[in-house]
Every structure is written in structure tokens, then in C-alpha cells.
């Protein structure tokens, strides 16, 4: 059993209107030190496999097929045992 | 200048219908080893401050006031210099 922590972020070159909206909201609340905001997704998956390299391979496939849109998003993940 | 990496997750006791939908989609794609899925948010903020403890305090305030709904969500963050 592994826990996979998956981070999905927009590629650098892709505009992030949601991040800009949050930045504007922070400014209007007085947080002018928030110079830039980028919003991504964070997912925790419990993976019912015992072999770590197999789990890595399967989570990579999940990211490529469903969890990330690789045209505009990057992903990375870490596996935690137990 | 700091980069704040902010993770916002639903509290353990809160149901996650989006996570369940992703889990069902993973199963229908053949990823039956995905036993549980929880979806959260991941944000990268550039913080234009030089003092780390001040930056920590301000990011905490941002999380409390805007970035997380502390009734149903937990947050944590890390600060990276530069």
C-alpha cells in the first residue's frame, strides 16, 4: 500500500486567470506583497500495490491518462509507503 | 523574496465527491488499485518580503482569510527562499 501525493501545475507558458483573480483578491485585502499566484491541483491517492516501481509506473499512467492534461499541465508525484 | 507553496486539503471528516468521481473514473479506466482519492488545491505564491518570520505570518493570514475555508479545509505551507 502506498500513498501517492500528486501535484499538477499549469505549464510556465500558460496563462493562469484563476491565479490572477486570487492575486487581485489578495491585493484588495491588503496583501500587496503577493507578487504572483499560480493555482494547481493536489491529489492524495491510496494505491493498493506492494511493489514500489510498479506503483510508480501505474501512477505515471494515471497522470498521463486522467489526472493531468499534459498539453497545458505538468505533474509530479511522490510515493509514501504505508 | 520567498516562494510559498500552499497545500489546501479537505478535512478528514468531510466527504469528497470530486475525489470519488475521480476514483470511479480511474476504476473505469482499469486502475483498480486506486483505493481512495482526495482532491485538494496547490498554490504557488511569490511573496515580496525579505523577513522569513514576517512572510510566514502574512501567508498564514492569507490562508485564514482567503486561500482556505477553515471550516472544512486544512492548510499547510512551506517557504522557499529566492
Backbone of each chain as nested JSON, in Angstrom:
{
  "chains": [
    {"id": "A", "residues": [
      {"number": 1, "name": "UNK", "atoms": {"N": [0.845, -1.205, 0.0], "CA": [0.0, 0.0, 0.0], "C": [0.876, 1.25, 0.0]}},
      {"number": 2, "name": "UNK", "atoms": {"N": [0.606, 2.12, -0.923], "CA": [1.334, 3.377, -0.975], "C": [0.339, 4.528, -0.983]}},
      {"number": 3, "name": "UNK", "atoms": {"N": [0.807, 5.666, -0.505], "CA": [0.054, 6.892, -0.702], "C": [0.807, 7.706, -1.749]}},
      {"number": 4, "name": "UNK", "atoms": {"N": [0.123, 8.106, -2.815], "CA": [0.733, 8.931, -3.858], "C": [0.269, 10.364, -3.665]}},
      {"number": 5, "name": "UNK", "atoms": {"N": [1.226, 11.282, -3.545], "CA": [0.916, 12.709, -3.473], "C": [1.21, 13.296, -4.845]}},
      {"number": 6, "name": "UNK", "atoms": {"N": [0.152, 13.734, -5.531], "CA": [0.29, 14.173, -6.922], "C": [0.081, 15.682, -7.002]}},
      {"number": 7, "name": "UNK", "atoms": {"N": [1.012, 16.374, -7.649], "CA": [0.928, 17.821, -7.835], "C": [0.777, 18.102, -9.321]}},
      {"number": 8, "name": "UNK", "atoms": {"N": [-0.273, 18.811, -9.691], "CA": [-0.492, 19.172, -11.09], "C": [-0.475, 20.694, -11.188]}},
      {"number": 9, "name": "UNK", "atoms": {"N": [0.403, 21.22, -12.032], "CA": [0.529, 22.677, -12.176], "C": [0.44, 23.055, -13.637]}},
      {"number": 10, "name": "UNK", "atoms": {"N": [-0.038, 24.274, -13.898], "CA": [-0.036, 24.781, -15.265], "C": [1.404, 24.977, -15.734]}},
      {"number": 11, "name": "UNK", "atoms": {"N": [1.664, 24.696, -17.005], "CA": [2.992, 24.965, -17.544], "C": [3.292, 26.464, -17.451]}},
      {"number": 12, "name": "UNK", "atoms": {"N": [4.572, 26.777, -17.323], "CA": [5.024, 28.17, -17.196], "C": [4.415, 29.093, -18.247]}},
      {"number": 13, "name": "UNK", "atoms": {"N": [4.315, 28.597, -19.467], "CA": [3.901, 29.445, -20.59], "C": [2.396, 29.656, -20.665]}},
      {"number": 14, "name": "UNK", "atoms": {"N": [1.638, 28.941, -19.808], "CA": [0.176, 29.016, -19.874], "C": [-0.339, 30.073, -18.895]}},
      {"number": 15, "name": "UNK", "atoms": {"N": [-1.199, 30.946, -19.376], "CA": [-1.788, 31.972, -18.515], "C": [-2.657, 31.327, -17.434]}},
      {"number": 16, "name": "UNK", "atoms": {"N": [-2.718, 31.969, -16.267], "CA": [-3.475, 31.418, -15.147], "C": [-4.475, 32.463, -14.642]}},
      {"number": 17, "name": "UNK", "atoms": {"N": [-5.637, 32.561, -15.297], "CA": [-6.617, 33.575, -14.892], "C": [-7.118, 33.386, -13.468]}},
      {"number": 18, "name": "UNK", "atoms": {"N": [-7.23, 32.128, -13.016], "CA": [-7.667, 31.876, -11.641], "C": [-6.629, 32.414, -10.647]}},
      {"number": 19, "name": "UNK", "atoms": {"N": [-5.361, 32.182, -10.968], "CA": [-4.297, 32.715, -10.118], "C": [-4.319, 34.236, -10.085]}},
      {"number": 20, "name": "UNK", "atoms": {"N": [-4.564, 34.86, -11.236], "CA": [-4.633, 36.32, -11.265], "C": [-5.804, 36.843, -10.439]}},
      {"number": 21, "name": "UNK", "atoms": {"N": [-6.921, 36.139, -10.501], "CA": [-8.088, 36.551, -9.712], "C": [-7.78, 36.478, -8.225]}},
      {"number": 22, "name": "UNK", "atoms": {"N": [-7.1, 35.396, -7.811], "CA": [-6.735, 35.26, -6.399], "C": [-5.746, 36.357, -6.01]}},
      {"number": 23, "name": "UNK", "atoms": {"N": [-4.789, 36.649, -6.904], "CA": [-3.82, 37.712, -6.609], "C": [-4.549, 39.044, -6.415]}},
      {"number": 24, "name": "UNK", "atoms": {"N": [-5.495, 39.355, -7.305], "CA": [-6.253, 40.605, -7.174], "C": [-7.031, 40.64, -5.858]}},
      {"number": 25, "name": "UNK", "atoms": {"N": [-7.624, 39.492, -5.489], "CA": [-8.356, 39.44, -4.216], "C": [-7.419, 39.67, -3.04]}},
      {"number": 26, "name": "UNK", "atoms": {"N": [-6.233, 39.059, -3.094], "CA": [-5.261, 39.267, -2.013], "C": [-4.89, 40.742, -1.918]}},
      {"number": 27, "name": "UNK", "atoms": {"N": [-4.676, 41.389, -3.069], "CA": [-4.326, 42.814, -3.055], "C": [-5.451, 43.64, -2.447]}},
      {"number": 28, "name": "UNK", "atoms": {"N": [-6.692, 43.31, -2.818], "CA": [-7.8, 44.119, -2.297], "C": [-8.007, 43.868, -0.8]}},
      {"number": 29, "name": "UNK", "atoms": {"N": [-7.462, 42.758, -0.283], "CA": [-7.496, 42.518, 1.163], "C": [-6.282, 43.128, 1.869]}},
      {"number": 30, "name": "UNK", "atoms": {"N": [-5.402, 43.776, 1.09], "CA": [-4.246, 44.433, 1.7], "C": [-2.96, 43.633, 1.653]}},
      {"number": 31, "name": "UNK", "atoms": {"N": [-2.998, 42.46, 1.025], "CA": [-1.782, 41.641, 0.917], "C": [-1.02, 42.017, -0.346]}},
      {"number": 32, "name": "UNK", "atoms": {"N": [-0.438, 43.207, -0.352], "CA": [0.226, 43.68, -1.562], "C": [1.547, 42.973, -1.813]}},
      {"number": 33, "name": "UNK", "atoms": {"N": [2.039, 42.239, -0.81], "CA": [3.3, 41.504, -1.002], "C": [3.121, 40.233, -1.838]}},
      {"number": 34, "name": "UNK", "atoms": {"N": [1.869, 39.876, -2.166], "CA": [1.631, 38.709, -3.025], "C": [1.895, 39.116, -4.471]}},
      {"number": 35, "name": "UNK", "atoms": {"N": [3.118, 38.839, -4.949], "CA": [3.544, 39.348, -6.253], "C": [3.025, 38.497, -7.403]}},
      {"number": 36, "name": "UNK", "atoms": {"N": [2.869, 37.218, -7.169], "CA": [2.382, 36.35, -8.243], "C": [1.72, 35.134, -7.605]}},
      {"number": 37, "name": "UNK", "atoms": {"N": [0.663, 34.642, -8.247], "CA": [-0.048, 33.468, -7.725], "C": [-0.318, 32.512, -8.884]}},
      {"number": 38, "name": "UNK", "atoms": {"N": [0.027, 31.252, -8.673], "CA": [-0.3, 30.215, -9.656], "C": [-1.075, 29.127, -8.917]}},
      {"number": 39, "name": "UNK", "atoms": {"N": [-2.169, 28.673, -9.526], "CA": [-3.03, 27.697, -8.858], "C": [-2.897, 26.334, -9.53]}},
      {"number": 40, "name": "UNK", "atoms": {"N": [-2.754, 25.32, -8.724], "CA": [-2.674, 23.97, -9.266], "C": [-3.563, 23.029, -8.473]}},
      {"number": 41, "name": "UNK", "atoms": {"N": [-3.398, 21.745, -8.739], "CA": [-4.175, 20.739, -8.019], "C": [-3.235, 19.861, -7.209]}},
      {"number": 42, "name": "UNK", "atoms": {"N": [-3.769, 19.375, -6.11], "CA": [-3.017, 18.48, -5.241], "C": [-3.922, 17.292, -4.961]}},
      {"number": 43, "name": "UNK", "atoms": {"N": [-3.449, 16.093, -5.217], "CA": [-4.283, 14.908, -5.016], "C": [-3.549, 13.878, -4.176]}},
      {"number": 44, "name": "UNK", "atoms": {"N": [-4.29, 13.246, -3.281], "CA": [-3.747, 12.137, -2.496], "C": [-4.473, 10.871, -2.912]}},
      {"number": 45, "name": "UNK", "atoms": {"N": [-3.721, 9.897, -3.397], "CA": [-4.307, 8.629, -3.844], "C": [-3.755, 7.495, -3.004]}},
      {"number": 46, "name": "UNK", "atoms": {"N": [-4.632, 6.616, -2.56], "CA": [-4.152, 5.386, -1.929], "C": [-4.04, 4.328, -3.0]}},
      {"number": 47, "name": "UNK", "atoms": {"N": [-2.852, 3.764, -3.114], "CA": [-2.568, 2.815, -4.184], "C": [-2.366, 1.441, -3.573]}},
      {"number": 48, "name": "UNK", "atoms": {"N": [-3.238, 0.521, -3.947], "CA": [-3.242, -0.811, -3.356], "C": [-2.295, -1.738, -4.125]}},
      {"number": 49, "name": "UNK", "atoms": {"N": [-1.003, -1.453, -4.047], "CA": [0.029, -2.277, -4.665], "C": [1.182, -2.401, -3.675]}},
      {"number": 50, "name": "UNK", "atoms": {"N": [1.944, -3.493, -3.777], "CA": [3.035, -3.695, -2.827], "C": [4.402, -3.331, -3.407]}},
      {"number": 51, "name": "UNK", "atoms": {"N": [4.501, -3.319, -4.725], "CA": [5.796, -3.077, -5.359], "C": [5.914, -1.6, -5.741]}},
      {"number": 52, "name": "UNK", "atoms": {"N": [6.995, -0.954, -5.26], "CA": [7.1, 0.488, -5.45], "C": [7.288, 0.883, -6.914]}},
      {"number": 53, "name": "UNK", "atoms": {"N": [8.111, 0.124, -7.635], "CA": [8.343, 0.521, -9.034], "C": [7.077, 0.313, -9.859]}},
      {"number": 54, "name": "UNK", "atoms": {"N": [6.305, -0.711, -9.507], "CA": [5.034, -0.911, -10.203], "C": [4.061, 0.224, -9.877]}},
      {"number": 55, "name": "UNK", "atoms": {"N": [4.043, 0.626, -8.596], "CA": [3.169, 1.74, -8.197], "C": [3.562, 3.009, -8.942]}},
      {"number": 56, "name": "UNK", "atoms": {"N": [4.875, 3.258, -9.054], "CA": [5.347, 4.445, -9.788], "C": [4.866, 4.444, -11.229]}},
      {"number": 57, "name": "UNK", "atoms": {"N": [4.979, 3.271, -11.823], "CA": [4.573, 3.156, -13.233], "C": [3.077, 3.391, -13.391]}},
      {"number": 58, "name": "UNK", "atoms": {"N": [2.282, 2.806, -12.479], "CA": [0.829, 2.943, -12.583], "C": [0.38, 4.38, -12.314]}},
      {"number": 59, "name": "UNK", "atoms": {"N": [0.991, 5.04, -11.332], "CA": [0.596, 6.426, -11.039], "C": [0.981, 7.333, -12.214]}},
      {"number": 60, "name": "UNK", "atoms": {"N": [2.131, 7.051, -12.832], "CA": [2.504, 7.811, -14.037], "C": [1.429, 7.664, -15.107]}},
      {"number": 61, "name": "UNK", "atoms": {"N": [0.954, 6.439, -15.299], "CA": [-0.112, 6.216, -16.292], "C": [-1.396, 6.961, -15.917]}},
      {"number": 62, "name": "UNK", "atoms": {"N": [-1.739, 6.936, -14.63], "CA": [-2.949, 7.659, -14.186], "C": [-2.821, 9.151, -14.497]}},
      {"number": 63, "name": "UNK", "atoms": {"N": [-1.632, 9.705, -14.24], "CA": [-1.418, 11.138, -14.505], "C": [-1.546, 11.416, -15.992]}},
      {"number": 64, "name": "UNK", "atoms": {"N": [-0.922, 10.574, -16.805], "CA": [-0.923, 10.811, -18.253], "C": [-2.326, 10.68, -18.844]}},
      {"number": 65, "name": "UNK", "atoms": {"N": [-3.11, 9.734, -18.29], "CA": [-4.408, 9.437, -18.9], "C": [-5.555, 10.247, -18.333]}},
      {"number": 66, "name": "UNK", "atoms": {"N": [-5.478, 10.611, -17.043], "CA": [-6.648, 11.261, -16.432], "C": [-6.325, 12.469, -15.569]}},
      {"number": 67, "name": "UNK", "atoms": {"N": [-5.314, 12.351, -14.715], "CA": [-5.167, 13.354, -13.652], "C": [-4.618, 14.685, -14.153]}},
      {"number": 68, "name": "UNK", "atoms": {"N": [-3.798, 14.649, -15.202], "CA": [-3.243, 15.894, -15.739], "C": [-3.57, 16.001, -17.221]}},
      {"number": 69, "name": "UNK", "atoms": {"N": [-3.764, 17.226, -17.673], "CA": [-3.869, 17.492, -19.109], "C": [-2.479, 17.921, -19.563]}},
      {"number": 70, "name": "UNK", "atoms": {"N": [-1.744, 16.961, -20.128], "CA": [-0.312, 17.208, -20.379], "C": [-0.051, 18.206, -21.497]}},
      {"number": 71, "name": "UNK", "atoms": {"N": [-1.098, 18.645, -22.185], "CA": [-0.907, 19.716, -23.176], "C": [-0.583, 21.033, -22.464]}},
      {"number": 72, "name": "UNK", "atoms": {"N": [-1.272, 21.276, -21.355], "CA": [-1.09, 22.557, -20.665], "C": [-0.587, 22.412, -19.227]}},
      {"number": 73, "name": "UNK", "atoms": {"N": [-0.505, 21.168, -18.746], "CA": [-0.13, 20.983, -17.338], "C": [1.087, 20.079, -17.183]}},
      {"number": 74, "name": "UNK", "atoms": {"N": [1.862, 20.367, -16.137], "CA": [2.923, 19.468, -15.699], "C": [2.445, 18.725, -14.455]}},
      {"number": 75, "name": "UNK", "atoms": {"N": [3.024, 17.567, -14.218], "CA": [2.708, 16.869, -12.973], "C": [3.982, 16.299, -12.372]}},
      {"number": 76, "name": "UNK", "atoms": {"N": [3.931, 16.089, -11.081], "CA": [4.973, 15.327, -10.395], "C": [4.296, 14.634, -9.22]}},
      {"number": 77, "name": "UNK", "atoms": {"N": [4.909, 13.569, -8.738], "CA": [4.302, 12.896, -7.582], "C": [5.375, 12.255, -6.729]}},
      {"number": 78, "name": "UNK", "atoms": {"N": [5.019, 11.986, -5.498], "CA": [5.881, 11.224, -4.609], "C": [5.068, 10.087, -4.008]}},
      {"number": 79, "name": "UNK", "atoms": {"N": [5.744, 9.0, -3.705], "CA": [5.077, 7.835, -3.11], "C": [5.545, 7.673, -1.679]}},
      {"number": 80, "name": "UNK", "atoms": {"N": [4.588, 7.519, -0.774], "CA": [4.897, 7.304, 0.632], "C": [4.412, 5.912, 1.016]}},
      {"number": 81, "name": "UNK", "atoms": {"N": [5.269, 5.147, 1.647], "CA": [4.907, 3.778, 1.988], "C": [3.876, 3.738, 3.124]}},
      {"number": 82, "name": "UNK", "atoms": {"N": [2.968, 2.782, 3.041], "CA": [2.081, 2.502, 4.175], "C": [0.792, 3.271, 4.165]}}
    ]},
    {"id": "B", "residues": [
      {"number": 1, "name": "UNK", "atoms": {"N": [12.499, 38.027, -0.958], "CA": [11.536, 37.349, -1.833], "C": [11.447, 35.864, -1.46]}},
      {"number": 2, "name": "UNK", "atoms": {"N": [10.229, 35.398, -1.238], "CA": [10.028, 33.988, -0.933], "C": [8.999, 33.396, -1.89]}},
      {"number": 3, "name": "UNK", "atoms": {"N": [9.109, 32.112, -2.107], "CA": [8.034, 31.397, -2.777], "C": [7.312, 30.576, -1.713]}},
      {"number": 4, "name": "UNK", "atoms": {"N": [5.991, 30.767, -1.628], "CA": [5.201, 29.993, -0.683], "C": [4.475, 28.892, -1.442]}},
      {"number": 5, "name": "UNK", "atoms": {"N": [4.658, 27.648, -1.009], "CA": [3.932, 26.512, -1.58], "C": [2.828, 26.158, -0.598]}},
      {"number": 6, "name": "UNK", "atoms": {"N": [1.591, 26.381, -1.011], "CA": [0.451, 26.223, -0.105], "C": [-0.371, 25.002, -0.527]}},
      {"number": 7, "name": "UNK", "atoms": {"N": [-0.659, 24.141, 0.433], "CA": [-1.474, 22.946, 0.187], "C": [-2.76, 23.078, 0.984]}},
      {"number": 8, "name": "UNK", "atoms": {"N": [-3.878, 22.978, 0.301], "CA": [-5.177, 23.05, 0.976], "C": [-5.9, 21.73, 0.737]}},
      {"number": 9, "name": "UNK", "atoms": {"N": [-6.285, 21.076, 1.819], "CA": [-6.952, 19.774, 1.694], "C": [-8.243, 19.783, 2.5]}},
      {"number": 10, "name": "UNK", "atoms": {"N": [-9.202, 18.986, 2.07], "CA": [-10.427, 18.813, 2.849], "C": [-10.104, 18.111, 4.156]}},
      {"number": 11, "name": "UNK", "atoms": {"N": [-10.753, 18.527, 5.224], "CA": [-10.585, 17.823, 6.493], "C": [-11.023, 16.371, 6.344]}},
      {"number": 12, "name": "UNK", "atoms": {"N": [-10.387, 15.503, 7.135], "CA": [-10.661, 14.063, 7.091], "C": [-12.154, 13.735, 7.14]}},
      {"number": 13, "name": "UNK", "atoms": {"N": [-12.898, 14.469, 7.976], "CA": [-14.296, 14.14, 8.213], "C": [-15.229, 14.629, 7.104]}},
      {"number": 14, "name": "UNK", "atoms": {"N": [-14.697, 15.394, 6.142], "CA": [-15.543, 15.98, 5.099], "C": [-15.557, 15.071, 3.87]}},
      {"number": 15, "name": "UNK", "atoms": {"N": [-16.729, 14.785, 3.367], "CA": [-16.857, 13.959, 2.166], "C": [-16.24, 14.667, 0.966]}},
      {"number": 16, "name": "UNK", "atoms": {"N": [-15.687, 13.895, 0.03], "CA": [-15.033, 14.472, -1.137], "C": [-15.642, 13.89, -2.416]}},
      {"number": 17, "name": "UNK", "atoms": {"N": [-16.777, 14.45, -2.871], "CA": [-17.43, 13.886, -4.058], "C": [-16.558, 13.985, -5.32]}},
      {"number": 18, "name": "UNK", "atoms": {"N": [-15.741, 15.045, -5.406], "CA": [-14.863, 15.164, -6.578], "C": [-13.83, 14.03, -6.578]}},
      {"number": 19, "name": "UNK", "atoms": {"N": [-13.297, 13.741, -5.381], "CA": [-12.35, 12.637, -5.269], "C": [-12.994, 11.308, -5.622]}},
      {"number": 20, "name": "UNK", "atoms": {"N": [-14.24, 11.111, -5.174], "CA": [-14.937, 9.871, -5.511], "C": [-15.17, 9.744, -7.01]}},
      {"number": 21, "name": "UNK", "atoms": {"N": [-15.493, 10.877, -7.662], "CA": [-15.707, 10.849, -9.117], "C": [-14.415, 10.475, -9.843]}},
      {"number": 22, "name": "UNK", "atoms": {"N": [-13.293, 11.027, -9.363], "CA": [-12.006, 10.697, -9.995], "C": [-11.676, 9.225, -9.751]}},
      {"number": 23, "name": "UNK", "atoms": {"N": [-11.956, 8.738, -8.545], "CA": [-11.701, 7.323, -8.25], "C": [-12.517, 6.433, -9.181]}},
      {"number": 24, "name": "UNK", "atoms": {"N": [-13.805, 6.753, -9.362], "CA": [-14.646, 5.962, -10.261], "C": [-14.109, 5.997, -11.69]}},
      {"number": 25, "name": "UNK", "atoms": {"N": [-13.644, 7.18, -12.124], "CA": [-13.079, 7.285, -13.474], "C": [-11.824, 6.439, -13.608]}},
      {"number": 26, "name": "UNK", "atoms": {"N": [-10.984, 6.461, -12.563], "CA": [-9.771, 5.631, -12.597], "C": [-10.145, 4.154, -12.693]}},
      {"number": 27, "name": "UNK", "atoms": {"N": [-11.162, 3.738, -11.915], "CA": [-11.581, 2.332, -11.977], "C": [-12.086, 1.972, -13.366]}},
      {"number": 28, "name": "UNK", "atoms": {"N": [-12.86, 2.876, -13.967], "CA": [-13.408, 2.546, -15.283], "C": [-12.322, 2.535, -16.354]}},
      {"number": 29, "name": "UNK", "atoms": {"N": [-11.171, 3.157, -16.059], "CA": [-10.028, 3.079, -16.974], "C": [-9.133, 1.875, -16.663]}},
      {"number": 30, "name": "UNK", "atoms": {"N": [-9.522, 1.083, -15.666], "CA": [-8.764, -0.122, -15.346], "C": [-7.777, 0.035, -14.202]}},
      {"number": 31, "name": "UNK", "atoms": {"N": [-7.752, 1.211, -13.567], "CA": [-6.828, 1.416, -12.441], "C": [-7.517, 1.029, -11.136]}},
      {"number": 32, "name": "UNK", "atoms": {"N": [-7.738, -0.271, -10.968], "CA": [-8.488, -0.724, -9.791], "C": [-7.679, -0.619, -8.508]}},
      {"number": 33, "name": "UNK", "atoms": {"N": [-6.36, -0.397, -8.634], "CA": [-5.516, -0.259, -7.438], "C": [-5.672, 1.103, -6.763]}},
      {"number": 34, "name": "UNK", "atoms": {"N": [-6.406, 2.033, -7.405], "CA": [-6.651, 3.335, -6.773], "C": [-7.749, 3.169, -5.728]}},
      {"number": 35, "name": "UNK", "atoms": {"N": [-7.338, 2.982, -4.469], "CA": [-8.3, 2.618, -3.423], "C": [-9.045, 3.829, -2.889]}},
      {"number": 36, "name": "UNK", "atoms": {"N": [-8.391, 4.969, -2.871], "CA": [-9.05, 6.164, -2.349], "C": [-8.409, 7.39, -2.997]}},
      {"number": 37, "name": "UNK", "atoms": {"N": [-9.206, 8.414, -3.248], "CA": [-8.691, 9.638, -3.871], "C": [-9.258, 10.836, -3.113]}},
      {"number": 38, "name": "UNK", "atoms": {"N": [-8.398, 11.746, -2.731], "CA": [-8.824, 13.008, -2.113], "C": [-8.211, 14.137, -2.935]}},
      {"number": 39, "name": "UNK", "atoms": {"N": [-9.038, 15.136, -3.244], "CA": [-8.575, 16.222, -4.108], "C": [-8.412, 17.496, -3.282]}},
      {"number": 40, "name": "UNK", "atoms": {"N": [-7.296, 18.161, -3.488], "CA": [-7.062, 19.431, -2.813], "C": [-6.543, 20.476, -3.779]}},
      {"number": 41, "name": "UNK", "atoms": {"N": [-6.095, 21.57, -3.219], "CA": [-5.539, 22.644, -4.035], "C": [-4.076, 22.838, -3.693]}},
      {"number": 42, "name": "UNK", "atoms": {"N": [-3.34, 23.259, -4.698], "CA": [-1.925, 23.54, -4.525], "C": [-1.676, 24.914, -5.116]}},
      {"number": 43, "name": "UNK", "atoms": {"N": [-1.094, 25.813, -4.351], "CA": [-0.868, 27.172, -4.843], "C": [0.573, 27.587, -4.644]}},
      {"number": 44, "name": "UNK", "atoms": {"N": [1.12, 28.258, -5.635], "CA": [2.463, 28.831, -5.513], "C": [2.333, 30.348, -5.5]}},
      {"number": 45, "name": "UNK", "atoms": {"N": [2.788, 30.971, -4.433], "CA": [2.699, 32.427, -4.313], "C": [4.101, 33.01, -4.222]}},
      {"number": 46, "name": "UNK", "atoms": {"N": [4.349, 34.064, -4.967], "CA": [5.597, 34.804, -4.767], "C": [5.328, 35.919, -3.77]}},
      {"number": 47, "name": "UNK", "atoms": {"N": [6.105, 35.905, -2.704], "CA": [5.886, 36.837, -1.606], "C": [7.034, 37.838, -1.569]}},
      {"number": 48, "name": "UNK", "atoms": {"N": [6.711, 39.091, -1.775], "CA": [7.717, 40.142, -1.871], "C": [8.045, 40.713, -0.484]}},
      {"number": 49, "name": "UNK", "atoms": {"N": [8.671, 39.865, 0.345], "CA": [9.105, 40.275, 1.682], "C": [10.49, 39.677, 1.917]}},
      {"number": 50, "name": "UNK", "atoms": {"N": [11.29, 40.308, 2.764], "CA": [12.649, 39.828, 2.999], "C": [12.783, 39.025, 4.287]}},
      {"number": 51, "name": "UNK", "atoms": {"N": [11.864, 39.25, 5.222], "CA": [11.974, 38.609, 6.524], "C": [11.115, 37.343, 6.565]}},
      {"number": 52, "name": "UNK", "atoms": {"N": [11.752, 36.214, 6.889], "CA": [11.044, 34.939, 6.794], "C": [9.905, 34.824, 7.802]}},
      {"number": 53, "name": "UNK", "atoms": {"N": [10.118, 35.262, 9.02], "CA": [9.047, 35.109, 10.018], "C": [7.865, 36.021, 9.674]}},
      {"number": 54, "name": "UNK", "atoms": {"N": [8.172, 37.186, 9.094], "CA": [7.085, 38.066, 8.652], "C": [6.319, 37.42, 7.486]}},
      {"number": 55, "name": "UNK", "atoms": {"N": [7.073, 36.804, 6.563], "CA": [6.43, 36.135, 5.432], "C": [5.535, 35.002, 5.929]}},
      {"number": 56, "name": "UNK", "atoms": {"N": [6.028, 34.237, 6.917], "CA": [5.234, 33.139, 7.475], "C": [3.92, 33.651, 8.06]}},
      {"number": 57, "name": "UNK", "atoms": {"N": [4.035, 34.764, 8.776], "CA": [2.852, 35.33, 9.418], "C": [1.845, 35.813, 8.374]}},
      {"number": 58, "name": "UNK", "atoms": {"N": [2.356, 36.464, 7.314], "CA": [1.461, 37.009, 6.292], "C": [0.799, 35.885, 5.485]}},
      {"number": 59, "name": "UNK", "atoms": {"N": [1.548, 34.842, 5.17], "CA": [0.955, 33.736, 4.4], "C": [-0.096, 33.015, 5.244]}},
      {"number": 60, "name": "UNK", "atoms": {"N": [0.173, 32.891, 6.552], "CA": [-0.841, 32.318, 7.445], "C": [-2.128, 33.142, 7.381]}},
      {"number": 61, "name": "UNK", "atoms": {"N": [-1.98, 34.464, 7.427], "CA": [-3.17, 35.324, 7.336], "C": [-3.891, 35.15, 6.0]}},
      {"number": 62, "name": "UNK", "atoms": {"N": [-3.119, 35.059, 4.911], "CA": [-3.734, 34.856, 3.587], "C": [-4.54, 33.561, 3.555]}},
      {"number": 63, "name": "UNK", "atoms": {"N": [-3.972, 32.503, 4.154], "CA": [-4.669, 31.215, 4.18], "C": [-5.956, 31.327, 4.993]}},
      {"number": 64, "name": "UNK", "atoms": {"N": [-5.86, 31.961, 6.159], "CA": [-7.019, 32.072, 7.045], "C": [-8.136, 32.91, 6.419]}},
      {"number": 65, "name": "UNK", "atoms": {"N": [-7.734, 33.971, 5.684], "CA": [-8.733, 34.913, 5.188], "C": [-9.276, 34.586, 3.807]}},
      {"number": 66, "name": "UNK", "atoms": {"N": [-8.448, 33.962, 2.956], "CA": [-8.892, 33.773, 1.572], "C": [-8.61, 32.383, 0.997]}},
      {"number": 67, "name": "UNK", "atoms": {"N": [-7.392, 31.875, 1.211], "CA": [-6.973, 30.712, 0.431], "C": [-7.633, 29.413, 0.879]}},
      {"number": 68, "name": "UNK", "atoms": {"N": [-7.953, 29.316, 2.155], "CA": [-8.598, 28.098, 2.652], "C": [-9.906, 28.458, 3.338]}},
      {"number": 69, "name": "UNK", "atoms": {"N": [-10.868, 27.568, 3.24], "CA": [-12.096, 27.675, 4.029], "C": [-11.886, 26.802, 5.264]}},
      {"number": 70, "name": "UNK", "atoms": {"N": [-11.5, 27.434, 6.362], "CA": [-11.041, 26.654, 7.512], "C": [-12.159, 25.896, 8.23]}},
      {"number": 71, "name": "UNK", "atoms": {"N": [-13.399, 26.111, 7.807], "CA": [-14.489, 25.302, 8.367], "C": [-14.365, 23.855, 7.871]}},
      {"number": 72, "name": "UNK", "atoms": {"N": [-14.02, 23.71, 6.597], "CA": [-13.978, 22.357, 6.025], "C": [-12.594, 21.971, 5.502]}},
      {"number": 73, "name": "UNK", "atoms": {"N": [-11.654, 22.913, 5.496], "CA": [-10.357, 22.618, 4.897], "C": [-9.207, 22.85, 5.887]}},
      {"number": 74, "name": "UNK", "atoms": {"N": [-8.153, 22.05, 5.718], "CA": [-6.882, 22.284, 6.405], "C": [-5.903, 22.889, 5.409]}},
      {"number": 75, "name": "UNK", "atoms": {"N": [-4.927, 23.604, 5.916], "CA": [-3.874, 24.09, 5.02], "C": [-2.521, 23.902, 5.688]}},
      {"number": 76, "name": "UNK", "atoms": {"N": [-1.516, 23.824, 4.862], "CA": [-0.135, 23.894, 5.345], "C": [0.667, 24.557, 4.24]}},
      {"number": 77, "name": "UNK", "atoms": {"N": [1.802, 25.112, 4.575], "CA": [2.634, 25.729, 3.525], "C": [4.099, 25.648, 3.897]}},
      {"number": 78, "name": "UNK", "atoms": {"N": [4.938, 25.775, 2.88], "CA": [6.372, 25.889, 3.101], "C": [6.877, 27.109, 2.352]}},
      {"number": 79, "name": "UNK", "atoms": {"N": [7.913, 27.717, 2.875], "CA": [8.5, 28.898, 2.248], "C": [9.87, 28.538, 1.688]}},
      {"number": 80, "name": "UNK", "atoms": {"N": [10.089, 28.913, 0.426], "CA": [11.381, 28.672, -0.211], "C": [12.008, 30.026, -0.51]}},
      {"number": 81, "name": "UNK", "atoms": {"N": [13.259, 30.179, -0.143], "CA": [13.914, 31.464, -0.337], "C": [14.224, 31.701, -1.816]}},
      {"number": 82, "name": "UNK", "atoms": {"N": [14.129, 32.973, -2.235], "CA": [14.608, 33.355, -3.567], "C": [13.572, 33.257, -4.647]}}
    ]}
  ]
}
